[in-house]
């Protein structure tokens, strides 16, 4: 893994969330990383991740919503662990059979990359 994925830089709340995902765009050229929602509106605190070779509708594998000191990750259930599925069912009203949400507290870019990279690695196998 490249050195910038091991960064000890802090995540800041004054940047757009997409800025933190830029290093991953080079590593995963087959994935689209955007902060434009399905209605065409720019979301400053959100990142939507889906395969470039698929239409967006129904194929967003990961939504990352930055909060002050944590991220909400809305994920396809097929990429969630059993613990994440249980958390989503317990804590999120919109939990359903295809999507769930987990909250992950993190302060450093390395923590973000440590969480998200294994999820990104599974997308091709889940398409």
Residue pairs with C-beta under 8 A, 6 or more apart in sequence:
1 113
1 117
2 23
2 27
4 23
5 23
5 27
5 110
5 113
5 117
6 110
6 113
7 108
7 109
7 110
7 113
8 108
8 109
8 110
9 108
9 109
10 107
10 108
10 109
11 20
11 66
11 106
11 107
11 108
11 109
11 111
11 112
13 66
13 68
16 35
16 44
16 45
17 35
17 44
17 45
17 46
17 47
17 64
17 65
17 66
18 33
18 34
18 35
18 47
20 47
20 66
20 109
20 112
21 33
21 47
21 49
21 64
21 116
22 33
23 113
24 31
24 33
24 113
24 116
24 117
24 120
25 31
25 33
28 120
29 52
30 51
30 52
30 53
30 124
31 49
31 50
31 51
31 52
31 120
31 123
32 48
32 49
32 50
32 51
32 52
32 56
33 47
33 48
33 49
34 47
34 48
35 42
35 43
35 44
35 46
35 47
35 48
36 42
36 43
36 48
37 43
37 46
37 48
38 56
38 57
45 65
45 66
45 67
46 63
46 64
46 65
46 66
47 62
47 63
47 64
48 56
48 60
48 62
48 63
49 60
49 61
49 62
49 63
49 64
49 120
49 123
50 56
50 59
50 60
50 61
51 59
51 61
51 123
51 124
51 127
54 127
59 127
61 75
61 76
61 79
61 119
61 123
61 126
62 73
62 74
62 75
62 76
62 79
62 116
62 119
62 120
63 72
63 73
63 74
63 75
64 71
64 72
64 73
64 116
65 71
65 72
65 73
65 74
67 103
69 105
69 106
69 107
70 103
70 104
70 105
70 106
71 103
71 104
71 106
71 112
72 101
72 102
72 103
73 101
73 102
73 103
73 104
73 115
73 116
73 119
74 99
74 100
74 101
75 84
75 99
75 100
75 101
75 102
75 119
76 98
76 99
76 126
77 85
77 97
77 98
77 99
77 100
78 126
79 119
79 122
79 123
79 126
80 88
80 100
80 102
84 100
84 102
85 100
87 100
87 102
87 103
88 95
88 100
88 101
88 102
89 95
89 100
91 101
91 103
92 100
92 101
94 101
95 101
104 111
104 115
106 112
106 115
